[in-house]
């Protein structure tokens, strides 16, 4: 298949093909680029402002996050001192720390925290008894805030902070009161004094202080302490965070030293505007050329739409491949055949997703021959759809040649021949049915002939055995010597089996003619006893041990005795033959029966310990004229299953856990007479 012809050989276009050319001669064609340029300029003005806003937001968010971190750091350090004071207070009350060692323990707390200025131990009357300093401080009247904190701590049985108050040097002091209790008895108070300025110096990281002014304020927004390592803040980015301290309200205020971000330099903005004007001039210079190209592309687009419509309307799948075998094009019909969308196929190299796993080698070989330039013009194969369904296809492959006469790939046409294959399969099945009917007719004729030809010798055998019995009776009456004890049982058995052979042949003859069998109530044990001699004879010849397990209370079955005996004889013979190649100690044939009251069915099982049935044989085991024996006709199991189904039962088989096969057939149980 060659490439499409040039546009000059295409079908004539209608009046709509000129629409693009007329559209671009409209004066409003300038409106779009002008609007775009104006929009571009607006964006240039908006972007610096937006960038400034974003930078401001990021700085504010970063300040908030850093302030929260500093607040948590301060609170953690203060909490660590609170735990140390509570632990020391418990040791003092319990007597674990002697009074003489209390000052040393208080001084140790100051070494662990430089933000602590002093630690006092007060007795229950509020008098200092120990201090972290070498000497006790002079007794002074505590302020109102301290008295309120002491009273609150004593009544609430928990440590609190007092509102900051000026110290002796007018520096603000923050005191922490931790009450001591011996049981319910108030035993004193531990007082820790902090200097807010030292808190900021010791607990605020240097990198945070370099970018921000940090202030501690009381509840009235009065400054307690301030740290401004890099100078005062500009008031642009600020954040307040309350320190969660029990009994006191202190706020941490951070003020960034950074100022608001400035807009981009005017030189940069002017350069961008100049570039935008140059772009506008370029657009105006190129617009004439673009208009002509758009007009030509419009005409070409109409042609392509026309050709695409033709390809999409095809029921034949189209597939194009390059010289490397990569799929370059597929039409909707091909996608429908394989069940994959075009986007999953175009651009792919083999193996393709629609190749059936069982034909991978065939595809690879054919693909190699295509790439070598030895493509078969027509080939029949199968594809696998996305849902796993197999679809037979007919492929026509041809070189893909461009307008210069050079081959650029391969073009394939794919036909879905599922309907044709379906018709061929129906014809084949019909032919097989006709052949099967003809063979069944032949089988009927053979059965009729056997019944006619074998009845006479069987009747003769019966007459001979009867005569032998008469001779024995006459010899006994005349006193002539004759060993009747050895002759009589053999002749009786021969006569009985000869009559039974005639019955079997007549039953097969009636079965082939599809006559209704004679059904009556019969015990399963009597069916086995009727053919027990034949089964024993075959079993002894093959050194097989026969085991029967028939419950005494097993109900009778409603069946034709001759047909069911024939089924049992066939199944036991197959089981004996299946154990011909196993060790003699394993040659055991088991016949058992059971009753299912829910279904009112009697189940009979014939189990051997032979070689078993392969899976490929099991699929066709009951098919007519299928046999694994060289001399077999393949009708035994098929006739057995048909006979069982005539009685309303089923014949199945399965693997024997002990090795071998178990054949199971069911028969309807006879209806017990109602009690009177």
C-alpha positions as CSV (number, residue, x, y, z in Angstrom):
1,X,0.0,0.0,0.0
2,X,1.4,3.4,-1.0
3,X,1.1,6.8,0.7
4,X,-1.9,9.0,0.0
5,X,-1.8,11.0,-3.2
6,X,-0.9,14.7,-3.2
7,X,-3.6,17.3,-2.4
8,X,-4.1,18.1,-6.0
9,X,-5.5,14.6,-6.7
10,X,-7.9,14.8,-3.8
11,X,-11.7,15.1,-4.2
12,X,-12.9,18.7,-4.7
13,X,-13.6,20.7,-1.5
14,X,-16.9,22.3,-0.8
15,X,-17.4,26.0,0.0
16,X,-16.5,25.5,3.6
17,X,-12.8,24.9,2.6
18,X,-12.5,28.7,1.9
19,X,-13.7,29.6,5.4
20,X,-10.2,29.9,6.9
21,X,-9.0,32.2,4.2
22,X,-12.0,34.5,4.6
23,X,-11.8,34.4,8.4
24,X,-8.2,35.7,8.5
25,X,-9.0,38.7,6.2
26,X,-11.2,40.1,8.9
27,X,-9.9,43.4,10.5
28,X,-10.5,41.9,13.9
29,X,-7.6,39.5,13.3
30,X,-5.4,42.1,15.0
31,X,-7.5,42.1,18.2
32,X,-6.1,38.8,19.6
33,X,-2.4,39.6,19.5
34,X,-3.0,43.1,20.8
35,X,-5.0,41.7,23.7
36,X,-2.4,39.1,24.4
37,X,0.4,41.8,24.5
38,X,-1.7,44.0,26.8
39,X,-2.4,41.0,29.0
40,X,1.4,40.3,29.0
41,X,2.2,43.8,30.1
42,X,-0.5,43.6,32.8
43,X,1.1,40.4,34.0
44,X,4.5,42.0,34.1
45,X,3.1,44.7,36.4
46,X,1.2,42.3,38.5
47,X,4.0,39.8,39.0
48,X,6.4,42.1,41.0
49,X,3.5,43.1,43.3
50,X,2.5,39.5,43.7
51,X,6.1,38.5,44.3
52,X,6.3,41.2,47.0
53,X,3.1,40.0,48.6
54,X,4.3,36.4,48.6
55,X,7.7,37.4,50.1
56,X,5.9,39.3,52.8
57,X,3.6,36.4,53.6
58,X,6.6,34.0,53.7
59,X,8.5,36.3,56.1
60,X,5.5,36.7,58.4
61,X,4.9,32.9,58.4
62,X,8.6,32.2,59.1
63,X,8.6,34.8,61.9
64,X,5.5,33.1,63.5
65,X,7.1,29.7,63.3
66,X,10.4,30.9,64.8
67,X,8.5,32.8,67.6
68,X,6.6,29.6,68.4
69,X,9.9,27.7,68.6
70,X,11.5,30.3,70.9
71,X,8.4,30.4,73.1
72,X,8.5,26.6,73.4
73,X,12.3,26.7,74.2
74,X,11.8,29.2,77.0
75,X,8.9,27.3,78.4
76,X,10.9,24.1,78.3
77,X,13.8,25.6,80.2
78,X,11.5,27.2,82.8
79,X,9.6,23.9,83.1
80,X,13.0,22.1,83.7
81,X,13.7,24.5,86.6
82,X,10.2,24.0,88.0
83,X,10.7,20.2,88.0
84,X,14.1,20.7,89.8
85,X,12.6,22.9,92.5
86,X,9.7,20.5,93.0
87,X,12.1,17.6,93.3
88,X,14.3,19.5,95.8
89,X,11.3,20.5,97.8
90,X,10.2,16.9,98.1
91,X,13.6,15.9,99.3
92,X,13.7,18.7,101.9
93,X,10.3,17.8,103.3
94,X,11.1,14.1,103.4
95,X,14.4,14.8,105.2
96,X,16.6,13.3,102.5
97,X,18.5,16.6,102.4
98,X,19.8,17.7,105.8
99,X,19.3,21.5,106.6
100,X,23.1,22.0,106.5
101,X,23.2,20.9,102.8
102,X,20.2,22.9,101.7
103,X,22.2,26.1,100.8
104,X,24.6,24.0,98.7
105,X,21.7,22.4,96.8
106,X,20.2,25.8,96.2
107,X,23.5,27.1,94.9
108,X,23.7,24.1,92.6
109,X,20.4,25.2,90.9
110,X,22.0,28.6,90.0
111,X,24.9,26.8,88.3
112,X,22.5,24.7,86.2
113,X,20.6,27.8,85.0
114,X,22.3,31.1,84.5
115,X,18.9,32.8,84.1
116,X,18.2,32.2,87.8
117,X,19.3,35.1,90.0
118,X,18.5,33.6,93.4
119,X,16.8,30.7,95.2
120,X,15.4,31.0,98.8
121,X,13.9,28.5,101.2
122,X,11.2,30.1,103.4
123,X,9.7,28.5,106.5
124,X,6.0,28.2,107.1
125,X,6.0,31.8,108.5
126,X,7.6,33.2,105.4
127,X,11.0,33.7,107.0
128,X,14.1,32.8,104.9
129,X,16.0,29.8,106.3
130,X,18.4,29.1,103.4
131,X,19.6,30.8,100.3
132,X,21.7,30.2,97.3
133,X,23.8,33.2,98.3
134,X,26.5,32.8,101.0
135,X,24.3,34.9,103.4
136,X,20.7,35.2,104.0
137,X,19.1,38.4,102.6
138,X,17.7,41.0,104.9
139,X,14.1,40.5,105.7
140,X,11.9,42.8,103.6
141,X,8.2,43.1,103.3
142,X,7.1,41.3,100.1
143,X,5.1,43.2,97.6
144,X,1.4,42.7,96.8
145,X,2.1,40.5,93.8
146,X,4.4,38.3,95.8
147,X,1.9,38.0,98.7
148,X,-0.9,37.1,96.2
149,X,1.3,34.5,94.6
150,X,2.3,33.0,97.9
151,X,-1.3,32.8,99.1
152,X,-2.4,31.3,95.8
153,X,0.3,28.7,95.8
154,X,-0.4,27.8,99.4
155,X,-4.2,27.4,98.9
156,X,-3.9,25.7,95.5
157,X,-1.1,23.3,96.6
158,X,0.7,24.0,93.3
159,X,3.6,26.2,92.2
160,X,2.8,29.6,90.5
161,X,4.7,32.6,89.2
162,X,4.1,36.1,90.6
163,X,3.6,39.2,88.5
164,X,7.0,40.8,87.8
165,X,8.0,43.6,90.3
166,X,10.9,46.0,90.3
167,X,13.9,44.8,92.3
168,X,16.3,46.8,94.4
169,X,18.2,48.0,91.3
170,X,14.9,48.9,89.5
171,X,15.4,45.8,87.3
172,X,12.3,43.7,86.8
173,X,12.3,40.3,88.6
174,X,10.1,37.3,87.9
175,X,9.6,35.0,91.0
176,X,8.5,31.4,91.1
177,X,6.9,30.0,94.3
178,X,6.9,26.3,94.9
179,X,5.0,25.4,98.1
180,X,6.2,22.6,100.4
181,X,3.8,20.3,102.1
182,X,4.4,17.5,104.7
183,X,1.2,15.6,104.0
184,X,-1.5,18.3,104.4
185,X,0.7,20.5,106.6
186,X,2.2,23.6,105.0
187,X,6.0,23.3,105.5
188,X,7.4,26.3,103.7
189,X,8.1,27.7,100.2
190,X,10.9,27.6,97.7
191,X,11.3,30.9,95.8
192,X,13.2,31.1,92.6
193,X,13.9,34.6,91.2
194,X,14.5,35.1,87.4
195,X,15.8,38.2,85.7
196,X,13.8,38.6,82.4
197,X,16.7,40.2,80.6
198,X,18.9,37.1,81.5
199,X,16.1,34.9,80.2
200,X,16.3,36.5,76.8
201,X,20.1,36.4,76.8
202,X,20.4,32.8,77.8
203,X,17.3,31.2,76.2
204,X,16.9,33.0,72.8
205,X,19.3,31.6,70.1
206,X,21.8,34.1,68.7
207,X,20.6,33.5,65.1
208,X,17.1,34.5,66.0
209,X,18.3,37.6,67.9
210,X,20.3,38.7,64.8
211,X,17.1,39.0,62.8
212,X,14.6,40.1,65.4
213,X,14.1,42.3,68.4
214,X,12.7,40.2,71.3
215,X,10.6,41.7,74.1
216,X,9.0,40.3,77.2
217,X,5.9,42.3,78.4
218,X,3.6,41.9,81.3
219,X,-0.2,41.9,81.2
220,X,-0.3,45.7,80.8
221,X,2.1,45.6,77.8
222,X,4.9,47.0,80.0
223,X,8.3,46.1,78.9
224,X,10.0,43.7,81.3
225,X,13.1,43.0,79.2
226,X,14.3,43.5,75.6
227,X,17.0,42.1,73.4
228,X,18.0,43.9,70.2
229,X,21.3,42.5,69.0
230,X,20.8,43.8,65.4
231,X,19.0,47.0,66.3
232,X,15.4,47.9,66.8
233,X,12.7,46.2,64.8
234,X,10.9,48.0,61.9
235,X,7.4,47.1,63.0
236,X,6.6,45.4,59.7
237,X,6.8,41.8,60.7
238,X,5.7,41.3,64.3
239,X,4.2,38.5,66.3
240,X,3.0,38.1,69.9
241,X,3.0,34.8,71.8
242,X,1.9,34.3,75.4
243,X,4.1,32.3,77.6
244,X,2.0,29.7,79.3
245,X,3.2,30.3,82.9
246,X,0.9,29.4,85.8
247,X,-0.3,32.5,87.7
248,X,1.2,35.2,85.5
249,X,0.6,36.7,82.1
250,X,3.8,37.4,80.1
251,X,3.9,37.9,76.4
252,X,6.8,37.3,74.0
253,X,6.9,39.9,71.3
254,X,9.1,39.5,68.2
255,X,9.7,42.4,65.8
256,X,11.8,41.6,62.7
257,X,14.6,44.0,61.7
258,X,13.7,43.4,58.0
259,X,11.8,46.0,56.1
260,X,9.2,45.4,53.4
261,X,10.4,43.9,50.2
262,X,10.9,46.4,47.4
263,X,9.5,46.1,43.9
264,X,11.8,45.0,41.1
265,X,14.2,47.6,39.8
266,X,12.7,49.9,37.2
267,X,15.5,49.1,34.8
268,X,14.4,45.4,34.7
269,X,10.7,46.3,34.2
270,X,11.6,48.8,31.4
271,X,13.7,46.1,29.7
272,X,10.9,43.6,29.8
273,X,8.4,46.2,28.4
274,X,10.9,47.0,25.6
275,X,11.2,43.4,24.8
276,X,7.4,43.1,24.8
277,X,7.1,46.0,22.2
278,X,9.8,44.2,20.1
279,X,7.7,41.1,20.4
280,X,4.6,43.0,19.2
281,X,6.5,44.3,16.2
282,X,7.7,40.8,15.4
283,X,4.1,39.5,15.6
284,X,3.0,42.2,13.2
285,X,5.8,41.4,10.8
286,X,5.1,37.6,10.9
287,X,1.3,37.9,10.9
288,X,1.1,38.1,7.1
289,X,3.1,34.9,6.7
290,X,1.1,33.2,9.5
291,X,-2.2,34.2,7.8
292,X,-1.1,32.5,4.5
293,X,0.1,29.4,6.4
294,X,-3.2,29.2,8.3
295,X,-5.2,29.4,5.1
296,X,-3.1,26.6,3.5
297,X,-3.4,24.6,6.7
298,X,-7.2,25.1,6.7
299,X,-7.5,23.6,3.3
300,X,-5.1,20.7,4.2
301,X,-7.1,20.1,7.4
302,X,-10.3,19.7,5.3
303,X,-8.5,17.2,3.2
304,X,-7.2,15.3,6.2
305,X,-10.7,15.3,7.8
306,X,-12.1,13.9,4.6
307,X,-9.5,11.1,4.5
308,X,-9.8,10.4,8.3
309,X,-13.6,10.1,7.9
310,X,-13.1,7.5,5.1
311,X,-10.6,5.5,7.2
312,X,-12.8,5.6,10.3
313,X,-15.8,4.3,8.3
314,X,-13.8,1.2,7.1
315,X,-14.6,-2.1,8.7
316,X,-11.1,-3.3,7.7
317,X,-8.4,-2.6,10.3
318,X,-5.4,-0.6,9.1
319,X,-2.0,-0.7,10.8
320,X,1.1,1.2,9.6
321,X,4.7,0.3,10.9
322,X,8.0,1.9,10.2
323,X,11.1,0.0,9.0
324,X,12.0,-0.9,12.7
325,X,8.5,-2.5,13.3
326,X,7.2,0.4,15.4
327,X,3.5,1.0,15.1
328,X,2.9,4.5,13.6
329,X,-0.8,4.4,12.9
330,X,-3.9,2.4,13.6
331,X,-7.5,3.1,12.6
332,X,-10.6,2.6,14.8
333,X,-11.5,-0.6,13.1
334,X,-8.1,-2.1,14.1
335,X,-8.6,-1.0,17.7
336,X,-12.0,-2.6,17.7
337,X,-10.6,-5.9,16.5
338,X,-7.8,-6.1,19.1
339,X,-9.7,-4.3,21.9
340,X,-6.9,-1.9,22.7
341,X,-7.1,2.0,22.3
342,X,-4.8,3.7,19.8
343,X,-2.7,5.4,22.5
344,X,-1.6,2.0,23.8
345,X,-0.5,0.8,20.4
346,X,1.0,3.7,18.5
347,X,4.8,4.0,19.2
348,X,5.2,0.4,20.5
349,X,7.7,-2.2,19.3
350,X,7.0,-5.9,19.3
351,X,6.0,-7.9,21.2
352,X,2.5,-6.4,20.9
353,X,-0.2,-6.7,23.5
354,X,-2.6,-8.3,21.1
355,X,-0.3,-11.3,20.3
356,X,-1.7,-14.5,21.7
357,X,0.8,-16.3,24.0
358,X,0.5,-19.6,22.1
359,X,1.5,-18.0,18.8
360,X,4.4,-15.8,20.0
361,X,7.0,-17.8,18.1
362,X,4.9,-17.6,14.9
363,X,4.6,-13.8,15.3
364,X,8.3,-13.3,16.0
365,X,9.2,-15.4,12.9
366,X,6.8,-13.5,10.7
367,X,7.9,-10.2,12.1
368,X,11.5,-11.0,11.4
369,X,10.7,-11.9,7.8
370,X,8.7,-8.7,7.3
371,X,11.7,-6.6,8.5
372,X,14.0,-8.6,6.2
373,X,11.7,-7.6,3.3
374,X,10.2,-11.1,2.8
375,X,6.7,-10.3,4.0
376,X,4.0,-12.8,3.0
377,X,1.2,-10.9,1.2
378,X,-1.6,-12.8,2.9
379,X,-1.5,-14.7,6.2
380,X,-4.1,-16.1,8.6
381,X,-3.5,-16.0,12.4
382,X,-5.2,-15.1,15.7
383,X,-5.1,-12.0,17.9
384,X,-5.9,-11.8,21.6
385,X,-8.2,-9.0,22.6
386,X,-7.7,-7.0,25.8
387,X,-10.3,-9.2,27.6
388,X,-8.5,-12.4,26.7
389,X,-10.8,-13.3,23.8
390,X,-9.2,-14.9,20.7
391,X,-10.2,-13.5,17.3
392,X,-9.1,-15.1,14.0
393,X,-7.8,-12.5,11.5
394,X,-6.6,-12.4,7.9
395,X,-3.7,-10.0,7.3
396,X,-2.6,-8.4,4.0
397,X,0.9,-6.9,4.3
398,X,2.4,-4.5,1.7
399,X,5.3,-2.0,1.6
400,X,4.5,1.6,2.6
401,X,6.1,3.9,-0.1
402,X,6.3,7.7,0.1
403,X,5.9,10.2,-2.7
404,X,9.6,9.8,-3.6
405,X,9.2,6.1,-4.2
406,X,11.2,5.1,-1.1
407,X,9.9,2.5,1.3
408,X,9.2,4.0,4.8
409,X,7.6,1.0,6.4
410,X,4.8,-1.5,6.1
411,X,1.1,-1.1,5.7
412,X,-1.3,-3.9,6.8
413,X,-5.0,-4.5,6.3
414,X,-6.6,-6.8,8.9
415,X,-9.9,-8.5,8.5
416,X,-11.9,-10.1,11.3
417,X,-12.8,-13.5,10.1
418,X,-14.6,-14.7,13.2
419,X,-18.0,-15.1,11.4
420,X,-16.4,-17.1,8.7
421,X,-14.7,-19.4,11.2
422,X,-17.9,-19.7,13.1
423,X,-19.7,-20.9,9.9
424,X,-16.9,-23.3,9.2
425,X,-17.1,-24.7,12.8
426,X,-20.9,-25.2,12.5
427,X,-20.4,-27.0,9.2
428,X,-17.7,-29.2,10.8
429,X,-19.9,-30.0,13.8
430,X,-22.8,-30.8,11.5
431,X,-20.7,-33.2,9.5
432,X,-19.5,-34.9,12.7
433,X,-23.1,-35.3,13.8
434,X,-23.9,-36.9,10.5
435,X,-20.9,-39.2,10.8
436,X,-21.9,-40.1,14.4
437,X,-25.4,-40.8,13.3
438,X,-24.2,-43.1,10.5
439,X,-21.8,-44.9,12.9
440,X,-24.7,-45.3,15.5
441,X,-26.9,-46.8,12.7
442,X,-24.1,-49.2,11.9
443,X,-23.8,-50.1,15.5
444,X,-27.5,-50.9,15.6
445,X,-27.2,-53.1,12.6
446,X,-24.2,-54.9,14.2
447,X,-26.2,-55.4,17.4
448,X,-29.1,-56.9,15.5
449,X,-26.8,-59.2,13.6
450,X,-25.0,-60.4,16.8
451,X,-28.3,-61.0,18.5
452,X,-29.6,-63.1,15.6
453,X,-26.4,-65.0,15.0
454,X,-25.4,-65.7,18.6
455,X,-28.8,-66.7,19.9
456,X,-28.5,-70.1,18.1
457,X,-25.2,-71.3,19.5
458,X,-26.2,-70.0,22.9
459,X,-29.4,-72.0,22.7
460,X,-27.4,-75.1,21.6
461,X,-25.1,-74.7,24.6
462,X,-28.2,-74.5,26.8
463,X,-29.6,-77.7,25.2
464,X,-26.3,-79.5,25.6
465,X,-26.0,-78.7,29.3
466,X,-29.6,-79.7,29.8
467,X,-28.9,-83.1,28.1
468,X,-25.9,-83.6,30.3
469,X,-28.0,-83.1,33.3
470,X,-30.6,-85.6,31.9
471,X,-27.8,-88.2,31.4
472,X,-26.6,-87.7,34.9
473,X,-30.2,-88.2,36.2
474,X,-30.6,-91.4,34.1
475,X,-27.2,-92.8,35.2
476,X,-28.2,-92.3,38.8
477,X,-31.5,-94.0,38.2
478,X,-29.9,-97.0,36.5
479,X,-27.0,-97.3,38.8
480,X,-24.3,-96.7,36.1
481,X,-21.1,-95.2,37.5
482,X,-20.8,-91.5,36.8
483,X,-19.0,-88.8,38.8
484,X,-21.9,-86.3,38.9
485,X,-20.4,-84.3,41.7
486,X,-17.8,-82.8,39.4
487,X,-19.8,-82.7,36.2
488,X,-23.1,-81.4,37.4
489,X,-22.0,-78.0,38.9
490,X,-19.9,-77.1,35.8
491,X,-22.8,-77.9,33.5
492,X,-25.3,-76.0,35.6
493,X,-23.0,-72.9,35.6
494,X,-22.4,-73.2,31.8
495,X,-26.1,-73.5,31.1
496,X,-26.9,-70.5,33.4
497,X,-24.3,-68.3,31.8
498,X,-25.3,-69.3,28.3
499,X,-28.8,-68.2,29.0
500,X,-27.5,-65.0,30.5
501,X,-25.4,-64.3,27.4
502,X,-28.5,-64.6,25.3
503,X,-30.3,-62.2,27.6
504,X,-27.4,-59.7,27.4
505,X,-27.4,-59.8,23.6
506,X,-31.1,-59.3,23.5
507,X,-30.9,-56.4,25.9
508,X,-28.1,-54.8,23.8
509,X,-30.3,-55.3,20.7
510,X,-33.2,-53.6,22.4
511,X,-31.0,-50.9,23.8
512,X,-29.7,-50.0,20.3
513,X,-33.3,-49.9,19.1
514,X,-34.0,-47.6,22.0
515,X,-36.8,-49.7,23.4
516,X,-38.0,-49.1,27.0
517,X,-36.1,-51.5,29.4
518,X,-38.0,-53.7,31.9
519,X,-37.6,-52.1,35.3
520,X,-38.3,-53.7,38.6
521,X,-37.3,-53.5,42.3
522,X,-34.0,-55.3,42.8
523,X,-31.4,-55.5,45.5
524,X,-27.9,-54.3,44.7
525,X,-26.4,-57.4,46.3
526,X,-28.4,-59.7,44.0
527,X,-27.0,-57.7,41.0
528,X,-23.5,-58.3,42.2
529,X,-24.2,-62.0,42.9
530,X,-25.7,-62.4,39.4
531,X,-22.3,-61.6,37.8
532,X,-20.1,-62.6,40.7
533,X,-18.9,-65.7,38.9
534,X,-17.8,-63.7,35.8
535,X,-16.1,-61.1,38.1
536,X,-14.3,-63.8,40.1
537,X,-13.1,-65.5,36.9
538,X,-11.5,-62.3,35.6
539,X,-10.2,-61.4,39.0
540,X,-8.4,-64.8,39.5
541,X,-6.9,-64.6,36.1
542,X,-5.3,-61.2,36.9
543,X,-4.6,-62.1,40.6
544,X,-7.0,-59.4,41.8
545,X,-8.7,-59.5,45.2
546,X,-12.4,-58.5,45.2
547,X,-13.9,-56.8,48.2
548,X,-17.6,-55.9,48.5
549,X,-19.2,-53.7,51.1
550,X,-23.0,-53.6,50.7
551,X,-25.0,-52.5,53.8
552,X,-27.7,-55.0,54.9
553,X,-30.3,-52.2,55.2
554,X,-29.6,-50.8,51.7
555,X,-32.9,-50.2,49.9
556,X,-33.6,-51.8,46.6
557,X,-33.3,-49.9,43.3
558,X,-35.7,-49.5,40.5
559,X,-33.8,-50.8,37.5
560,X,-33.4,-53.2,34.6
561,X,-31.2,-56.0,36.1
562,X,-29.6,-57.0,32.8
563,X,-28.6,-53.4,31.9
564,X,-27.2,-52.7,35.4
565,X,-25.4,-56.0,35.5
566,X,-23.8,-55.1,32.2
567,X,-22.7,-51.7,33.7
568,X,-21.2,-53.4,36.7
569,X,-19.5,-56.0,34.6
570,X,-18.0,-53.3,32.3
571,X,-16.8,-51.2,35.3
572,X,-15.3,-54.2,37.1
573,X,-13.6,-55.4,34.0
574,X,-12.1,-52.0,33.3
575,X,-10.9,-51.8,37.0
576,X,-9.3,-55.3,36.7
577,X,-7.5,-54.4,33.5
578,X,-6.3,-51.1,34.9
579,X,-4.4,-53.0,37.7
580,X,-2.6,-55.3,35.3
581,X,0.7,-53.3,35.6
582,X,0.7,-52.7,39.4
583,X,2.3,-55.0,42.0
584,X,0.1,-58.0,42.9
585,X,-0.2,-56.9,46.6
586,X,-1.9,-53.7,45.4
587,X,-4.4,-55.4,43.1
588,X,-7.6,-54.9,45.1
589,X,-11.0,-54.1,43.6
590,X,-13.6,-52.7,45.9
591,X,-17.4,-52.5,45.2
592,X,-19.4,-50.6,47.8
593,X,-22.8,-49.0,48.0
594,X,-24.5,-46.3,50.1
595,X,-27.9,-44.6,50.4
596,X,-28.6,-40.8,50.3
597,X,-32.0,-40.3,52.1
598,X,-32.2,-36.6,51.1
599,X,-32.1,-37.5,47.4
600,X,-33.5,-41.0,47.8
601,X,-30.6,-42.3,45.6
602,X,-28.4,-45.4,45.9
603,X,-24.8,-44.8,45.1
604,X,-22.6,-47.7,43.9
605,X,-18.8,-47.2,43.7
606,X,-16.2,-49.4,41.9
607,X,-12.7,-48.5,43.0
608,X,-9.5,-49.8,41.6
609,X,-5.8,-49.1,42.5
610,X,-4.5,-49.0,39.0
611,X,-2.6,-46.4,37.0
612,X,-5.4,-43.8,37.0
613,X,-6.8,-41.7,34.2
614,X,-4.7,-38.9,32.6
615,X,-6.4,-35.5,32.2
616,X,-6.3,-35.6,28.4
617,X,-8.0,-39.0,28.5
618,X,-10.6,-38.0,31.2
619,X,-11.9,-35.2,28.9
620,X,-13.0,-37.8,26.2
621,X,-13.6,-40.8,28.5
622,X,-17.3,-41.0,27.8
623,X,-17.1,-40.0,24.1
624,X,-18.4,-42.5,21.6
625,X,-15.8,-44.5,19.7
626,X,-13.0,-43.3,21.9
627,X,-10.9,-46.0,23.4
628,X,-7.4,-46.4,24.9
629,X,-7.4,-50.1,24.0
630,X,-6.0,-51.2,20.6
631,X,-8.9,-53.7,20.2
632,X,-11.6,-51.6,21.8
633,X,-14.5,-50.0,20.0
634,X,-14.9,-47.1,22.5
635,X,-18.6,-47.8,23.2
636,X,-18.4,-49.5,26.7
637,X,-18.4,-46.4,29.0
638,X,-20.6,-44.4,26.7
639,X,-23.2,-47.2,26.7
640,X,-22.8,-47.5,30.5
641,X,-23.5,-43.8,31.1
642,X,-26.4,-43.9,28.7
643,X,-27.9,-46.9,30.5
644,X,-27.5,-45.2,33.9
645,X,-29.0,-41.9,32.6
646,X,-32.0,-44.0,31.2
647,X,-32.6,-44.9,34.9
648,X,-32.5,-41.3,36.0
649,X,-29.0,-41.6,37.6
650,X,-25.5,-40.3,36.8
651,X,-22.1,-42.0,36.1
652,X,-19.0,-40.1,37.2
653,X,-15.4,-40.9,38.0
654,X,-12.7,-39.4,40.2
655,X,-9.2,-40.1,41.5
656,X,-8.8,-42.8,44.2
657,X,-6.8,-41.4,47.2
658,X,-5.1,-44.8,47.5
659,X,-4.2,-44.6,43.8
660,X,-6.3,-45.5,40.8
661,X,-9.8,-44.5,39.9
662,X,-13.3,-44.6,41.5
663,X,-16.3,-44.9,39.2
664,X,-19.6,-44.0,40.8
665,X,-23.1,-44.4,39.5
666,X,-26.4,-43.6,41.1
667,X,-29.8,-45.2,40.8
668,X,-33.2,-44.1,42.2
669,X,-34.1,-46.1,45.3
670,X,-37.3,-48.1,45.2
671,X,-40.3,-46.5,47.0
672,X,-41.0,-48.5,50.2
673,X,-44.6,-49.6,50.6
674,X,-46.6,-47.6,53.1
675,X,-47.2,-49.3,56.5
676,X,-50.6,-50.7,57.1
